[in-house]
Amino acid sequence: MNRRNKNVVVVFAKKPEMGKVKTRIAQETSEKFAYEFTIASLFDLINKIKDSNYYDLVIGVDSPTDLLWFQNNFSLDGMIIKNIKKGVGKTTISDKFEHIFSGLLSKNSHNYNKAILIPMDIPFIRAEDLISAFARLDQKKFVHGPELNGGVYLIGVRTPYRKGIFKKVRWSTSHSFEDLVRNCGKESTFILKMKSDLNVPEDIIQLKNEISHSCPILHKFLEENSYYLPTENQYINFDDLSMCIPVVSNIVEKKNKNSQIKILIQTRHKPLVDPKNTGKIEIPSGLIGKYELAHDAAVRETKEETGLITEISKEQRATSEARSSKNEDVVVGYRPFYCQQQIKGGRSYLSVAFISRYISGELKESFRENRNPRWVSLKNIQRIINDNPNKIFPLSLVVLQEYLKYRNIK
């Protein structure tokens, strides 16, 4: 590493890989979304803290491949810290941190006066935060930043370095920060303001203002994926309506080669208008247009949300009609599969549900509506209902329970 300053910042990092980053966000969105989310967050962080005349910036990674990725994307120097423990046993996070700080602050090595370690996945850290933390090290031996969940977003140490401060710290738990401060000593530690990490979709909603203010690349990415869309003239505030909200639902059936039925489910994704239920399993559903037949609305919503063409049986379609003498008023009647109504808790939905059969089309996501549309067996949906019904959107749960009875699945 090329030393230019007396201070150094190490970003503890790994090359982002699909399926291995932001796994809790991926569970409720997709692996692709979580990967692109991580890349955007990382670029925001590095762009804010690089090119400082106050400290050197390096990357701490596990392998030469990871280091090469960061060098190609950010032109940063780095250090490889995998398998640095000698003897029996795996290299722990505490071993890695010990190696980083003892190496950087050793008189026989790079001879930095102060070193700060930060993770790669908190994009809210700015150069000003780092410079302020270095200044605090003039007053205290250590400076640490707590995360809201009990973790640590910044570890700062000055010379002379005392080994053993990472011993028995329970990393990746709610006890990480308290363990670290216990080892360093409260009287020797300056505690920074608490910061939040972005671990689940709810964090993205709750930290909207902070992301908008300090993370332009991430904010743009989230806007493009239907987060943070302007609500004026786009969405009705259903929570303010003093009436039931009429919607339709569609249970889409598809038979395999053995004539076994699978049905279409998807992951609800409406983080702006319904963050509470975003991430839950649902069947295609939506509002009924003015003067639109309910069964036509169910077919339309299914196509809009998943790309599939479906057909509802004649038995469920309009079977009777009444007209005024001059055809000014037309009323139709039909027999849908099921009706349900939400009478407490969430929005006051009144839903008309239909059963349809798959005709054609390839599954796709609707970025403003859902994620991961997929076919599941009736046994699998029954298992989810039995084991964890809270994973299913309430309005879909009731009709799915009735549908399984109809199909004699117990």
Residue, then its C-alpha position, 0 to 999 in steps of 0.5 A: m500500500n502507498r502511504r500518503n497520510k497519517n490516517v487510514v480508512v479501511v472498507f471491510a468488503k467483499k466482491p458483490e455476488m448474486g445471491k450472496v448479498k442483502t439476502r433478507i432483501a432478496q427474500e422479499t424482492s429478488e436476488k437480482f434486485a438485492y445485487e443491484f441494490t448492493i452495487a448502488s449502495l457501494f458506489d454511493l459510499i465510495n464516491k463520498i469517501k474517496d480522494s481525501n487529503y486527510y486519510d488514505l482509503v484502502i479495501g480489506v478483502d479476502s482474496p486477490t479476485d475480490l481486490l482486483w474487482f475493487q481496483n478495476n471499479f474504484s482504483l483503490d489500494g487494498m489488503i488481503i486478510k483471508n486465512i491469516k490465522k496460523g495453526v488450528g481453526k478457522t480465521t474469525i472476524s475478530d482475527k481479521f480485525e486484529h490483523i488489520f489494526s495491528g498491521l496498520l498501526s504497527k511501527n514496523s509496518h505502515n506506521y499510521n497514527k490512526a485507523i478506522l474500519i467501516p463496512m461496505d454496506i452502510p452508504f450513509i457514511r460521509a467523508e465528514d463523518l470519518i474526519s470527525a471520528f479521526a478528530r475524536l481519536d485525539q481525545k479518546k483511544f477508541v471511537h466506535g459507531p453503533e448501529l440501531n440493531g446493536g451492530v457496529y458501523l465504525i471502529g476507530v483506533r489510535t496508536p499505540y495499538r493494544k491487542g485483544i480488543f476484539k476477543k469474544v465479540r459476538w459479531s453479527t448479533s445485537h451484542s456486537f457493539e456492547d461487547l466491543v465497548r466492554n473490551c475497549g473500556k467505556e472511559s476510553t471510548f467515544i461513542l458516535k451517533m447511531k446509524s441504521d443499516l439497510n437490511v429489509p425492505e421496510d428499512i428502505i421505506q423508513l430511511k427514505n429521507e436519508i437515502s434521498h439526501s446522501c445516496p443519489i445512485l441508490h435513490k435513483f435505482l429505487e425510484e426506477n424500481s417503484y420506490y419513492l414515486p411521487t404520490e400526487n395524482q398517482y395513488i388514491n389514499f385508501d386509508d382516508l376513504s370512508m367506504c369499502i374498496p372493491v377488488v377482484s382476485n384470480i386463482v389461476e390453475k395450470k395442469n402438468k403432464n400428470s394432470q396435477i393442478k398448480i396455481l399461480i402465486q406472486t410476492r406482493h410488492k407495493p412498498l410505497v402504498d402498502p409497505k406493511n404487506t410488501g413481501k407477502i404471498e398473494i394471488p393476482s388481484g386489483l381494483i375494478g374499473k368503472y363499469e368493468l365486469a368483475h371477471d374481466a377485471a380479474v383477467r386484466e389484472t392477471k395479465e398486467e401483473t404476470g403477463l399471462i392470459t387466463e380464462i374464467s369459466k362461463e359458470q362464473r361469468a355474468t349470467s343475468e342482466a337487467r336494463s332500463s327501458k331506454n338502456e340508461d341503466v344496465v345491471v348484471g349478475y354473476r356467480p363468482f367462486y367466492c367473496q370476502q371482506q376485510i372488516k378490521g385491521g388493514r384496508s376495508y377491502l371487499s373482494v370478488a374471487f374467481i377461478s380461471r385456467y391458464i391459456s398462454g403467456e410467459l411469467k413476468e414481474s410487474f415492477r409496480e405490483n409484484r415480484n417472483p410470480r411462480w407456479v406452486s402445487l396445492k400441497n405446497i400452498q397448504r403447507i405454507i398456510n399451515d406453517n406460517p399463514n402470516k406470510i400470505f396477504p390476508l385477502s388472499l389467505v381467506v380465498l386460498q383456504e376456501y379454494l383448498k377445501y373446494r379441491n379437497i386438499k387437507 
